Amino acid sequence: MEPLRNAPPLFEVLTQKAANGDNRAFQQLYDLIAGRMYSLCLRYAGNSNDANDCFQEGFVKLYRHLSGFRGEGSFEGWARRIFVGTCIDFIKKKKAVFTVISDDMDIAADGLNGYDKLTNDDLMKTISAMPDGYRTVINLYLVEGYNHKEIGELLNISEEGSRSQLFRARVYLQKQFKEAHGEQI
């Protein structure tokens, strides 16, 4: 059998069906992305209870906005933006404190050198325990790839506020790892 030419991608077909009320298609979408979206929620929320709330709310929003997916990019990327926004809204509702420091900061591009000695599990546990503001900015900047201007707009803080949070998050990480491992990272 010859493969179909010009067939719509799987996510586009499933999205169209789900948007038209096909619950099986939505279940398939859910099954395809649930694990990655839950991991994203856990990174932002920092604990499983809050991650579960973000995860559930994210899928509710995803379902409501399915007709907005036009197939112009990856479905997962589109869904990711919805879940990141959901997590940020959740953190804002919790009134996360985004502290701005006014001192000039030198945040070098290699500011996280030395962390390659740590296991991914160590790093994720420490990030999960960070204050909401630090954890949110470090996720947006290092994991999602947003720049400080974009982060500021998402969080309703200044670009400098974003830089400040990242700087403080790095100091926090260094302190935690130094205490845990008894060495300078």
N, C-alpha and C positions, 0 to 999 in steps of 0.2 A: 504494500500500500504506500503510495506516495504522500509525503507530508503536505499538509495544507499550506498553501502559499498565501501570504497576506492575511493570515488568520489573526484575529485580535489576541493580544497577550492574555494569559490566564487571569491575571488580576483584573484586567479591564472587563472581561466577560463576567467574572464573579461579582465585581462591583456593580455592574449594570443590573444583573439579576437580583442581587441583594437590595439595591435601591428600589427595585420594583416589587419588593416584598417576599422574595424567595429566601426563606429562613435557612434552607440547606446551603445555599450559596454563602450566606453570611457566616454560617458555622464553618464552612471551608476557609473563608478569609480569616476568621478567628483562629482556627487551627494552624494556619500558615504563619501568623505573626505574633500570636499570644506570648510565646516564650521571650522573644526579643523585646516586646513592649513591656512585659512585666519586669524584666531586668532593667529597662530604662526607668520605670517607675520606682523601683527599689533604689536605684542610684540617687534619684532626686529626693525621695521621701526619707530615706535613711532607716526606715523600719518597716516590717512587713504589714503592720496594721494600716499605716498611712499609704504604703505602696498599693495595698489592696483597694483602698478607696480611690486612689488616682487611676488605677488600672480599670476599675469598673466604670468610673466617670469617663475615662478616655474612650472606652468602647461605646458608651452611650453617645458621646459626641461624634465618634466615627460613624456610627450607624445613622445618626441624624444628618450628617453631611456627605453621605456616600454619593449623592447626585452631583456633588461639587468636584469629584475626582474626574478629570478629563483625560487621563491617560497620557498627559504631557511629560511625565517623569515617572519615577518608580512609585508604585503604590506604597511600598514600605517607607520611602522618604516622605511621602505625603502623610501617611499615618503617624510617622515619627513626629512631624511638626505638631499634629493634633495632640499627641501624648505629652510632648515637651510643654506645650501651652497649658495643658491640663495640670501638669505637675507644678508649673510656675504659679498658676492661679491658686492651687491648693496651698502652696507655700505662702503666697501673699495673704490668703485668708487666715493662715496661722500667725500672720504678722511677723514674719521673719525679719530680723534686724539686719539691715545692710549698713554697716558702719563705714563711714568715710573718714579717712585720715588725711590730713592736709600736708604732711611732710612729703618732700620730694622722694619718690621711690624709684629705685633702679630695678626693674623687673627684667632681668636678662632672659633672653630666649632659652638659655640653657639652665634656667633657674631650678629645674627639677633633676639635674644631673645627679647620679648616685642612686636614684630610686630603682635603677635596673637591678640592684642587689636584692630587692624585696620581691616576695611572691605576690602575684596578683591578688590572692586572698588577703594577705596582710594589708595591701593598699586599699582594697575595697572595704575592709572592716574599719579602717581608720577614716576613710572618707565618709562612710555611713555614720560615724560618730561625731562628725563635724557639726558645728552650728549650721542652721539652715542656710543662712546667707553665704557662708563660705562654700558649702557643699553645692549650692545652686550655681554659683559662678564658676567653680572649678569644673563642674559637669558641662556647663554651656561652653566654656572656653576650651578646655582640654579634650573633652569627649565629643561634643557636638560641633566644635569648630567655629563657633560664633566669635566675632571680634568684639572689642569693648564697646564700640558704638552700638552695635546690635543688642548686646547684653543690656546696656543702659536703657535702650528703648523697650525691651521686653520687660524689664524689672522696674521701670519708671525711676531709674537712678541716673546719675551723670556717668559719663565715660570714666571720669576719675573715680567715681564710686565703684565701678566695676573693677578698675585696676587695683583699688584699695582692697576690695574683697579678695581678689586673686593673690595679692601680696600677703595679706593676713592668712589666707588659707595655706599658702606655702610655708609661712613661718609656723603655723599650727602643725602642719605635717612634719616639718623638720623637728619640732619639739617632741611630738608624739613618738617619732621613730628613734630619736636620740634617747628618750626615756625608756623605750621598749627594748632597744638593742644596745644601749650603753656605748654608742659610738656616734661620731659625727657623720652625717650623710652628706 
